[in-house]
Amino acid sequence: MSRTLIVYYSRKGENYWNGSIKNLEKGNTEIVAEMIADLTGGDLFEMDTVKTYPADYYACIDEAKEELRRKDRPELKTYPESLDGYDTIFVGYPNWWGTMPMAMFTFLEHYDLSGKKIIPFCTMKEAEWAEVKEI
């Protein structure tokens, strides 16, 4: 029997949502990850970084831009003990400057994903494409 894991990184709190900045109890990516878990019966794993990003949305995206420029690999608080029991892994993240948050690269580089079906999903605010050009 195939087992599914949904790994995601999501930003709670101040976020861009529906045309303005809102304070969200759950980040957009977390909501989508939960939908996928409901549809697939998969296990959820929320990634979290050791360092805390700024609560202010705009300060956070500025920091994310600098991490991308430096090609950082932020340290994660925890990892799943093993991915051996999973055949399919959904990888969810918000679009930070046209790519994944650098913490997602930390996660993906931690494991040998040979033989796994990796299915990425991304959440994005509609105004971000214009901002990507600033990098």
BELQUIQUI-V545373 format. One record per residue. N is the residue number from 1. RES is the residue in one small letter. PHI is phi in radians with two decimals (NA if undefined). Layout:
[[N/RES/PHI] [N/RES/PHI]]
This chain:
[[1/m/NA] [2/s/-1.34] [3/r/-1.98] [4/t/-2.09] [5/l/-2.11] [6/i/-1.98] [7/v/-1.73] [8/y/-2.57] [9/y/-2.13] [10/s/-2.48] [11/r/-1.83] [12/k/-1.57] [13/g/1.45] [14/e/-1.15] [15/n/-2.54] [16/y/-1.48] [17/w/-2.58] [18/n/0.94] [19/g/1.60] [20/s/-2.71] [21/i/-1.46] [22/k/-2.32] [23/n/-1.66] [24/l/-1.85] [25/e/-1.17] [26/k/-2.20] [27/g/-1.26] [28/n/-1.02] [29/t/-1.18] [30/e/-1.08] [31/i/-1.08] [32/v/-1.15] [33/a/-1.04] [34/e/-1.14] [35/m/-1.08] [36/i/-1.11] [37/a/-1.08] [38/d/-1.09] [39/l/-1.31] [40/t/-1.80] [41/g/1.31] [42/g/-1.32] [43/d/-1.52] [44/l/-1.72] [45/f/-2.40] [46/e/-1.60] [47/m/-1.38] [48/d/-2.54] [49/t/-1.59] [50/v/-1.11] [51/k/-1.39] [52/t/-1.71] [53/y/-1.37] [54/p/-1.00] [55/a/-1.17] [56/d/-1.19] [57/y/-0.98] [58/y/-1.21] [59/a/-1.14] [60/c/-1.11] [61/i/-1.21] [62/d/-1.14] [63/e/-1.14] [64/a/-1.07] [65/k/-1.12] [66/e/-1.18] [67/e/-1.05] [68/l/-1.10] [69/r/-1.04] [70/r/-1.47] [71/k/1.03] [72/d/-1.08] [73/r/-2.27] [74/p/-1.02] [75/e/-1.22] [76/l/-1.70] [77/k/-1.18] [78/t/-2.56] [79/y/-2.31] [80/p/-1.04] [81/e/-1.00] [82/s/-2.72] [83/l/-1.85] [84/d/-0.99] [85/g/-1.45] [86/y/-1.93] [87/d/-1.66] [88/t/-2.14] [89/i/-2.23] [90/f/-1.45] [91/v/-2.14] [92/g/-2.02] [93/y/-2.84] [94/p/-1.40] [95/n/-1.36] [96/w/-1.98] [97/w/1.03] [98/g/1.45] [99/t/-2.65] [100/m/-1.37] [101/p/-0.99] [102/m/-1.05] [103/a/-1.09] [104/m/-1.15] [105/f/-1.14] [106/t/-0.97] [107/f/-1.10] [108/l/-1.11] [109/e/-1.35] [110/h/-1.33] [111/y/-2.07] [112/d/-1.56] [113/l/-1.71] [114/s/-0.97] [115/g/1.42] [116/k/-1.62] [117/k/-1.56] [118/i/-1.83] [119/i/-2.14] [120/p/-1.38] [121/f/-2.47] [122/c/-2.35] [123/t/-1.92] [124/m/-2.70] [125/k/-1.47] [126/e/-1.16] [127/a/-1.44] [128/e/-1.18] [129/w/-0.98] [130/a/-1.15] [131/e/-1.27] [132/v/-1.03] [133/k/-1.14] [134/e/-1.34] [135/i/-1.13]]
